[in-house]
Amino acid sequence: MVSATTQLKLLAPDGKKRLADMLDYVGIIALGKEFPGKKANRFIDWFTFSDESIDGKSKTKAYALFESNLID
C-alpha cells in the first residue's frame, strides 16, 4: 500500500522519539477535498489563508516551531 504521508520522528510523552505519519501542505488540502462538505471547505479556506492574515502568521509560526524540532 502506498501512502501520501511522510514519517517524521516526534518526541513522545515518554521522552522517546517515535516515527509518526505526517501530511505535507498539499496532502492536507487533498485530504480535505476527499471529504466535501461545509466543515471541510471551511478548514481548507482557513488552512490556505494568506501568510499575512492572523491565521496565516500563526500557521507560519507553527511550521517554524515544528521544523526547529525536526533538527534535534
MARLUMRO-15600 format. One line per 3 residues: number of its first residue (from 1); for each residue x negated, y negated, z of C-alpha. Coordinates in steps of 0.05 Angstrom, whole numbers. Layout:
NUM = X/Y/Z  ... $
END
This chain:
1 = 0/0/0  -26/-69/-19  -16/-126/29 $
4 = -16/-202/18  -46/-210/87  -117/-220/109 $
7 = -145/-192/173  -179/-240/220  -209/-229/288 $
10 = -170/-266/341  -181/-269/416  -131/-224/452 $
13 = -104/-238/523  -153/-185/550  -212/-226/524 $
16 = -230/-179/467  -229/-198/394  -180/-157/353 $
19 = -161/-156/280  -95/-188/264  -58/-195/198 $
22 = -51/-266/173  -19/-301/114  -51/-360/79 $
25 = -13/-422/57  10/-391/-9  30/-326/26 $
28 = 73/-363/77  111/-401/23  120/-336/-17 $
31 = 147/-301/45  196/-358/58  221/-353/-14 $
34 = 234/-279/-5  289/-296/45  330/-351/13 $
37 = 376/-389/59  382/-454/97  332/-436/151 $
40 = 280/-411/101  289/-474/59  282/-519/120 $
43 = 220/-482/141  188/-488/71  206/-562/70 $
46 = 173/-572/138  113/-529/122  98/-565/56 $
49 = 103/-635/85  50/-684/64  -13/-687/106 $
52 = 5/-759/121  70/-743/158  71/-729/232 $
55 = 84/-655/219  30/-655/165  -20/-684/214 $
58 = 0/-632/266  -9/-577/215  -77/-604/195 $
61 = -99/-605/268  -73/-534/278  -112/-509/218 $
64 = -175/-544/242  -168/-512/311  -154/-444/280 $
67 = -214/-449/234  -260/-470/291  -240/-406/328 $
70 = -259/-365/267  -331/-388/271  -340/-357/340 $
END
